[in-house]
Amino acid sequence: MDRLLVNIDFKHDNSSLIEKAVNLAEQHSAFLELFSCCYNRSLKHSHMFDSKQELKAEHAYVKQTEAKLEELCLNIEALGIKTGFDASWNRHTGEGIVRKVLRFQPDLVLHSIQPHTRLGHYLFAPVDWQLARKCPVPVLFVKQRPWGDHKRVVTCIDPLHKGDEKGVLDRELIQRTREMMDDGYSELRILHCYNTLPQEVIFDEHVVTDYEALQKRVERSHFSSCDELLQEYGLSIESDLVDIIKGEADLTISNYAKHNNIDVVVMGGVARTILDRLLVGSTTEHVVDHVDCDVMIVKHPDFVCPVPES
């Protein structure tokens, strides 16, 4: 990775976000760009009858934000990391960040998500959802928990995903994970969750009578598909770094992350037509809400960003 974009929101604590960004920048000798998409509703409406004064006030507000970013940059540059900063006035924060991504072309976006009112839980806010659904490059959703000295990262694959028969997304997930964390100090793990068909959805009496055999065939297909994919990376389903677990994806991933002290969960972001909220949403939001670690969302290589650059 050569270029990292860090989204800074001065309304929240950015210490963990910056610490992890610095960690990755040092690891990869990458350029670090701090960005803030700023907007002030009160300021916007305080000069509604004087467009020149309104524009002047907006520019002044952006300049104040840039000054804060510059101060952060100076502290980071003192560590020997090349940095830059940028601020943009935009009412729609999520789209403003995505437009910055389109201009800057980073390899990774780091974005902090905030705890929900329920202690210890995180839920996607509208800006988080915009990035999860529309950002064309991987997004690392950062929480307050620090990484361990020996980072543990798990990539969640699904070789039998109906929308990714050729395994393109799974390969992208593994490759992006290796790029981000392959530093000699990280443990890179692979997780696949699967389900056999529940008996209540089978109506063919001939199939029902052989339901156990059907389950075994489905199970074998999951194991063989994973093994075929992983062999490309010098791994197999017998590896200590690979786990294939039967169960619902959201609960299995959440439990796995907790029990294995995972620092980053890497997942695919699938956003297609009207089902995008269902496909990206239910599993992703449940994992983000229930795990105490960071979550990185990676898009399919053919993903087309729906946000125009300007």
C-alpha positions, 0 to 999 in steps of 0.5 A: 500500500502506498497511499492511505486516506484517513477521515478525520471527524473533529467531533470525536476522539481520533486518537485510535484512528490516527494511531492505527493509520500511523502503524500502517504508514510506517509498515508500508512506508506509505503517504498519509492523507488526513481529510475532513469533510466539514459542514456547519448547518448554523453557519450555512443559514446565518447568511441566507440573504447574502451569498457573498458573506455566506461563501466567505464564512464557508471558506473561513470554516474550511480554513479553520478545519485545515489548520487543525489538520495541519497541526495533526500532520506536523505531529505525524511528520515528526515520526518520519511519515510523509503526510498531507491534508485536505478539507472540503465543505460538503453537506453530504459527508459520505459522498464528500468522502467518496469524492475525495477517494475518487480524486486521491485514489488511496489504497485504503480508507480509515474511518472511525465508527462510534459506539452506540448508546448501548455500552460496548455496541457499535451501529452503522450511522448513515455516513458509515453506510455510505462508505460501506456501500459506495466507497470503491476502495477498501474501508477499515472501520476503526474502533477504540480497541488498540491492536496487539503487538502481534496483530490477528486478522481474519479474512471471511471467504465464501467460495460458494457465494451465489453472486461470486461463482468464480471466487473473484471477491474471495481472491480480492479479500485475501490479496487485500488482507495480505497487502494490509497486514503482511508485515511479519508481525501479523497472523493472517487467518481464514474463516468460512461459515456455511449452512446446510439446507434446513429440513423445513425448507425441503418439500420433496418427500424423496429428498427429505428421506435422504436429507442426511446424505444431502447435508453431507454432500453440501458440507463436502462441497464447502470444504472442497471449494475452500481447499481448491481456493486456498491452495492458490495461496499455499494453504489448505483446509488442514492448516491451523490458520484456516477454520471452516465452521457450520453456522449462521455467518453473522453469529459465527464471525462474531463469536470467532472474533471474540474467542480468538482475540481478532484485531481486524475482521475482513469481509466482502461488501456485496451491493447489488440493486435493491438487495444491497441493504440485505446483502451488505447490511444484515451480516455486516451490521451484526458483525460491526455491532457485536465484535470489539475489533475493527472491520475492513470492507472490501469490494468486488474488483468490478465494483462501479462507484455510483458517486460522480467525482464532482 
